[in-house]
Amino acid sequence: MLPLLLLGCSGCSRPLDLPPATPGPGFDAQPNILLVVIDTLRADRLSLSGYPRPTSPELDARAAAGLLFTNVWAPTSWTRPSVAAMLTGLHPAALGISDERQDAIPPAAPMLTETLQSAGYATFGMTANPNLNARFGFDRGFDTYIDSEVMFDWMLKDGADGVSATHNLLPTSRDISARALEFARSHPEQPALLFLDMMEVHEHTRHHTSLMTRSEHQGTFKSPYDDAIRQLSADLDALITDLTNLPGWQDSLVVITSDHGEGLDSHPSVPDSRIHGRHLYDSQVRVPLIVWSPAGQAGTGSVDALLSLEDMPALLTGLAGLTPDPAPWHAAARAHVSLETRFRGMDKVGITDGMWLYIESRDAWGETLPVELQRVGSLQDGPKTDQAAAASAITTPLQGTLSSWLTDNPHAEPHLTEEDLSAEMEALLESIGYLE
Ligand SMILES: [Zn+2]
């Protein structure tokens, strides 16, 4: 006889069905803020999105008791310009960030961190992804900022490339959490911002890495990507619990998001679509956003407004009570989000209205179509699922809106970091899949 659990769908999740969002009572004092980027996390791989595997029970519970944003897009599909957009409120085109070696946040770009500093916040940042190191301008507005700095196993040589670096010494989410807690404990007199970028999910293709520290979650789903999410859900939950038990942290705003997704096996006919950076399919640019506060101070429910990571500064300052709008998602809601990637010679632009995704490939790279229209949330398999011609009533207005947007938002000249990329830094970026 089959065990009962095989007859049911023991692993199946349903999307969190939350009522429309309502603002919370607000905070008694300026809240502490924890902003976590789970690097490379696809929105649809969290169980709260209805993914059949229970990848994120702890994050699901936080979302159910807080605000769950269900329609948030990164304006690009790789780390540096995306997180720069999140911290400045500016589109990657305005920031001019497209080259991995030297492009940095322009000094004139406003930083959320500086806004918070001037409101009295102590600010701490730590990144496991070297794309966000201080050399690229990410330390501005932080009292303490800790770069990704790992040692390489130079003993491992790869004949073709000369050097193949291991990266099992990237800081783990637990390392990062410990440093953040240390900063929070040492600044009890000020509200604090903690900004953290964690790489466990990014490193899923190298699941032997020591980033996977929780043996109980290794191999849970027989998918390194899903296993990494499972671990991070537990790790982040522990951090949130520890933080909000600290004196003063009952008033806190916890924000969990990502910088881009990952193609995985969602585009089987499209070359080089398994990772991120080269394409603009929703697997790679749709990101999760969960906001939780200990007593629901920021609000509860589901927000389906179309938002970009560029809206983060407005959302965060509104939710924290630094601006008078307790429901900033209404003012921030967009009719469209514009997308681009110029990663490694790519030149793709796109636009979404939350239901459809229109992409122009100007790079003539691979076998991608010059123009395609894909339905959001469905299989997006390049030419095989393209509806640009069939659904011209949808394609034409999106094309027109994108064209106007591009005219109004020309790509800025990049601000180049003055530091030369050291051999070590180059190897570090290469080792995690950047710099060809
Ligand atoms: Zn990233």
Boltz pocket constraint, residues with backbone or C-beta under 6 A from the ligand:
constraints:
  - pocket:
      binder: B
      contacts: [[A, 39], [A, 40], [A, 78], [A, 79], [A, 80], [A, 129], [A, 202], [A, 259], [A, 260]]
      max_distance: 6.0
